[in-house]
Amino acid sequence: MQSGIQKKTGITTLCTVALLLTTAVPSYSGAITDSFQSIAEQAWMNQYIPRSDEETLPLTDYDNFEVTELFRAETIEDLEASLTDGYPMPWLEEILKDTTIPWEDRYWLDCRVRAAIAQNTHTFFNPAGNPVHIDADAVFPGELYWREHMIVNPAESVNTNETERPIGAETCTSGMILNSFGRKAGNIAVPAFNISTSRSADVSVYVSGGHSIYNRQNPSYACFMYPNGTFVEAFLEEPGQYSVAVSQDGSTVVLSCYRPDERSADNTQTPVYVFDEHGNLQRTIIPSVPLDWCWRPTISSDGQYLCHTAYGVNTCLIDCWNGTCEVVSKPVGFYDRYTGVYNFSPDDGTLCLGGSTTGRILNMSSDQVHIYTETEPLPSDEKTFTIVCCSNDASCTTLTTRRSYQASDADYLTLYVDDSAIYSCQLHKLESCLDLKTDISPGGYFLFVNPSDDFCGYPSARGYADVYNLPLIVMQIEGR
């Protein structure tokens, strides 16, 4: 977090100089420029996201609530039109400066809006408010909650003077990592869509080599990439298809193996490899249940727990520190089919479980499960899919459910504060994407509705050139 942010007092002149310098410098390379840019970024946040010594009330202290739609962009043209007067937009500036809202929620909202602009328009805004456009084939996040850093796949090859390239990526372009302001935070050996990064982007990992489940003659490697452009590869002994998860703090990297052509309740279990950020194998875990395919396994921010789909039992929770595995979710009804989309709360205290299933949350301390019956799948002629997210302490929970009736699709949002449903609406009919996801800020004050990155933001689902992430809807929860 930005715990080291300086107050404006005593640095006004220096910040003015820094803003002028960063405006004039098109590239953010070099230690001196980085130093000035860092000061300028802190000054911007002091001005637009001010802190306050006054204690803010949690939403759970209110009796009544109002949910307001702050912003909507359904096309890139809508998003570009909203930036006519620069960044932040007037509605966002007003919200960011409102010190009655917790600072962490306002900071999260700023990061998420900047990331959405960058992903869809390939444009960042530096602390002087000037647009920084990137000529890129794709811009996308590696860490999906805060999105403080974006990965750039340049339109033209970047010469980083590398003598070696990751296995299987010898002809691929090197990429860049940019922070929320468009300042270059480092290089990345391969800007692959299926990578996972730490929150600071100090380590990014993907599976390189021939990890096809149909061609096991080619070995697979875990490729650990660092902002200086270097990488380390670790050989993965087990043949199969791999998923990767990197904890927000970067301390833990987990590779899970899946073999769909051999899965059964009786088959030999495939391993889970736990590495540190340097690519050193810490332990190999053999789960007590066979793993099923999981597009993006979810890991707690400290790296202790990995949530993964499991064949025949829906969901298992793997303790990466102790090597244990526990089944935490079984079907709850006849039409309950498959969990597969998981989210930890920002404080790691709650695990949210969704998919073609009844949405639910699991309290990590008490093991208590709360089931949201309104998301229960109906008979097989209707397809149901629910994504569940929650704030710290699960004080606010969002359920985004898509129900398909013949030719029509509808996304429904239901919002809970504690155990009371305070809001529900139909969000959007979206033909080009499977599901919408409603992320919620740490304190529960803001909702961010986007197509789910688990399916729609990446080329494996929609084609290489189609990596945009719209519509975008921003909502605010106000206590009354």
Buried (B, 14 or more C-beta within 10 A) or exposed (E): EEEEBBEEEEBEEBBEBBBEBBBEBEEBEEEEBBEBBBBBBBBBBBBBBBBEEEEBEBBBEBEEBEBEEBBBBEEEEBBBEBBEEEBBBEEBBEBBBBBEBBBBBBBBBBBBBBBBBBBBBBBBBBBBEBBBEBEBBBBBBBBBBBBBBBBBBBEEEBEBEBEEBBBBBEEBBBBBBBBBBBBBBBBBBBBBBBBBBBBBBBBBBBBBBBBEBEEBEEBBBBBBBBBEBEBBBBEBEBBBBBBBBBBBBBBBBBBBBBBEEEBEEEEEBBBBBBBBBEBEBBEEBEBBBBBBBBBBBBBBBBBBBBBBBBBEBBBBBBEBBEBEBBBBBEBBEEBBBBBBBBBBBBBBBBBBBBBBBBBBBBBBEEEEBBBBEEBBBEEEEEBBBBBBBBBBBBBBBBBBBBBEEEEEBBBBBBBBBEEEEBBBEEBBEBEEBBBBBBBBBBBBBBBBBBBBBBBBBBBEBBEEEEBBBBBBBBBBBBBE
